[in-house]
Amino acid sequence: MALSMLSPRMVVVCRTFKGISSFTPILSVNCPGFVLQTATYNPKPLKINIKKPYIPDKNSEKTPEWQKTHKYDRKLFGRLGSASGIEPGSLWPTDEELDKIIADENEWHPPLEVMLKNIAAREAEETKKLRDKEKLIAENMAKMPKMMEEWRRAKQEAKQKLREEKARKARLLDVARERFGHAVDPRSTQFLEMVAEVEKEEKKKRKLLKRTIREKAAAAAAAPVNPTAAAAGAAAAAAAAADPAAPS
């Protein structure tokens, strides 16, 4: 329905401009009153005066700098040929330009042998990296049981240390309660001073215990003793060393 409404309008427009511009129909659609047309365009040919061509004067200040370049000389010779008055031998690249062209050619367009050699070297490097990665994975997998065992042992030690720390804190709180007659805040200065004092006493006890063990060992080495009594004394000394706060 929309096409049937727009088609008469297009026909009117085409008929209106028919006398103003030359329209040439190039395609007709099987719809009543619909014609696709385009304007013909005939550009004027580019006129080049071969007899009197424009050749810029490189010595003149009015000549643009880009018309004094070697690149423009090549373009001018390609357009006018010998009429440009340019010596063809002067259009060849200089030694520096030729070296740059050769370097660019070798970098961006290397020979087939070089490309194959580079591909082989890259594949060999990728293969080596893959083998090294597989070797590292195999070594780590072989170490995995030992690493897991060490991790479990470290975890157990950390838990044991945490339990000992909690037990020590609870024991110090009991000592503070017995000493002061009431519960003490573990963050208070009074409790911290008491802890320092208790640690100092425990350190003295440990030193005294070590000295006692050395004296007993020296006495045992000097005179033979009963093996049963010696074992009992060693066990008692070990127990005392494990818990310096225990009463002796």
ABEGO torsion letter per residue (X at the ends): XAAAAAAAAAAAAAAAAAAABBBBBABBBBBBGBBBBBBBBBBBBBBBBAABBBBBBAABAABBAAAABAAAAAAAAAAAEAAAGBBAAAABBBAAAAAAAAAAAAAABBBAAAAAAAAAAAAAAAAAAAAAAAAAAAAAAAAAAAAAAAAAAAAAAAAAAAAAAAAAAAAAAAAAAAAAGBBBBAABAAAAAAAAAAAAAAAAAAAAAAAAAAAAAAAAAABBBBAAAAAAAAAAAAAAAABAABBX
